[in-house]
Amino acid sequence: MSILEKKSNENYLAITTLMNNRIYTPVVHCAYYSSFQLMMHYTYRYSKKTEERIEREANNQGSHNYYLSLYTEEIKKMNSRNAIQFYKYFSNFKRKRTEADYQNIEISERDSIRAKDCADKIRKFLKLIDDEGTSENIYYL
């Protein structure tokens, strides 16, 4: 298990602990990062670029957008419809995480449940592609 995969799993496990203790704001953050870190793990695994090159290019362009674009390009090779759907879904999740982290808004239990649901769908999608080696028959985001 890579370090990023381990971090992803730890962020995912933190969601339940936070929700059980009715601490909702960091749930969105942990849900997002559990997905983002897993996407990073798979990007390193499947990209033809070295990890060092990816990190250098990501720092020049903004890491979250860069990793999302790079991973989406990998999905596009398998199925362009899923690539577009994944990009939109993940971008929306990123926007929600940014709002939760930086805006003066309250995060409700319902918001945290939605964030966990997003993480569940993205993580399942990423793992299915890893297991199947294709995104051809995956349409559920």
C-alpha positions, 0 to 999 in steps of 0.5 A: 500500500502506498503512503498516499493510499494509506492517507486516503484510507485514514481520511476516509476512516476519520469521516465516521469518527467525526460524524459519530461525534457530530463534528460536521465541518471537517467531514467535507475536508476528509471526504474530499482528501480521501478521494483526492489522495486516492486519485493521486495514488492511481495517477502515479501508478498509471501515468507514463510520467515520473512521480517527480515530473508530475509533482513539479508540473503540479506545483507549477499549475496548481496541484488539485487541478493538475492531478484531476486533469491528468487522471481525467486524461487517463480515463478518457483513453478508456471512455470519454463519457466517463472522463467528462462525467468524472471531471465534472463530478470531482470538480463540483466536489472540490468546489464544495470542499473549498466552500466548507474550508474557507467560506463563512458557512455552517456545514450541516449533518446533511452536508456531511452525509452528501460529502461522504456519499461523494467520496464513496462514489469517487473511491468506488469509481477509482477502484473499479477502474483499477480492478477492471482496467477500463471505464467502459461499463462504469456509469454511476457518478 
